[in-house]
């Protein structure tokens, strides 16, 4: 796995999220300021609801900008023999395909596809991120999800 390819895919995915958020914010703003959103009675809340939606979408755009800025600094972090924010990690599990994770500063749940491998972004506050942080190659990780213990071995750290 080439970490620079993964970083390029993550950058593209973050930019796509930002563009989608901008489009949604613009659509919400247009709906909130449209003449049909003006209240006709005291009980007509369409305009108020549209304004709240526009505010939420604007906050989402700001969150996307913040995520991109946080990722820019972690993309520049040098590789380490321990898992840190910015590490690309491959986990091995008995009788299962390898799983790839990128420990990112934000955007947990984001996934990108690189050469038939899915790379999942996890944050240091997520259960998998907590389990991965400061681990080294060949360390064992046990994670309990829905009452079922999952056992992994750190195969690769990039």
N, C-alpha and C positions, 0 to 999 in steps of 0.2 A: 504494500500500500504506500502510495506517495502522499505525504502530508501536504505538500504544496497544492496538489490536485484537490484534496479535501478542502483546503482553505479557500480555493477559488470557487468551489461549489457552494460553500457556506456563504461567501461574500455575495454570490449571485442570489441565493435563497433569501438572504437578509434584505437585499435591494428589492427583490420581488415583493416581500412582505411590506416594505416601505411604500412601494408604488401602489399596491393594493389598498393599503391604509389611506394613502392620499386620495385615491379615487373614491373610496367610501366616504371620506370626510367631505370631499367636494359635493358628492351626491346628497349627503345629509345636510350640508349647509344650504344647497340649492332648495331642498325641500323645506327647510326651516324659514327661508326668506321668500318663498313663493307666495303669490297673492292668495292662493287657496288656503294657506296656513293661517291666515288672519282669523281670529276668533269671531264668530257671529253672535254667540251668546256667552254668558258667563260659564256655561257648562262645556263649551267647546274647547277641548284641550289639545287638539291636533297640533297647533303651532308650538305649544309648550313642550309636548312630547318630541317634536321634531328638533327643537332647540337643545333639549337634553341629549338626544342622539348625536347631534352635531358636535356638542361639547365632548362627548365620550369618544367620538371618532377622532377629534383633534388631539385628545390625550393619547390615543393609540398611535397616531403619527409621531408624537413626541417620544413615546416609548420605543418606537422603531429606530428613531435617530439615536436615542440613548444606547440601544443595543448595538448598533453599528459602531458607535464610538468605543464602547467597552470591548468589542471584539477586535477592533483595530490594534489596541494595545496588547491583547493576549496573543494575536497572531504573530507578534514580533518576539514573543518569549522564546528563549533558546530551549532546546530539548534537554530534558533532565532524566536521571535514572529513577526518579520518583514521579508519581502522577501529581501534576499540578494543574491549575487553570491554564488551558491552552494545550493540554496533552491529548493526543489521539491514542486510544487504548483498545487493544484487541483482547477479548476475554474468551477463554476456552471452557467448554462445559462438556461433560461426558455425553457421548453419543448425540451431540447436537452441533450444528454449524457454529463457527466462530461468530461472535458479536462484536461490533465496533462501536465505540463511544468517543465523543469529543467532549471533554470537560470544559464547558464554556462559562462565561461570566453572566450570561442572560440567555433568553430564548430557549429555555428548556422545553423539550418536546419537538423541536424542529428536527427534521430528518432530511438527509440528502442521499442520493443514490450515486455511488462512484464505482464503476466497473463491477457491476453485479453485487456490490456490497452496500448495505444500508448503514449509514453512520447516523447515530442518534446523538443529539446534543442533550447533555445533562448538566445541571448546575450543581455547585458545591452544597446547596441546601436540599437537593433531592436525595431520596434514600440511596440511589445508586451512586450519586456524586459523593455522598458522605462515606459510603463504603470504599470508593475508589481513591479518595484523596490520600496522598502520601504513601500509597502502596508502591511496591517495587515489582519487577519482573519475577515471576514464579510465586508471588504471594497468593494466598487463597482468600477468597471473598465469599461470605455467606450472607445472603439477603433473603429475608422472609417476606413473601408477597402473598396476600390472601391466605395466610396461614400455612403456606407451603415454602419450605426452605429451598433456596436455589444456591448451588455451589458453583463457583467459578474459579479459574486460575488466570492470573494476569499473564498473558502470553507475550504481548508486545507493547512497548511504550514508545511513541514517536513524538 
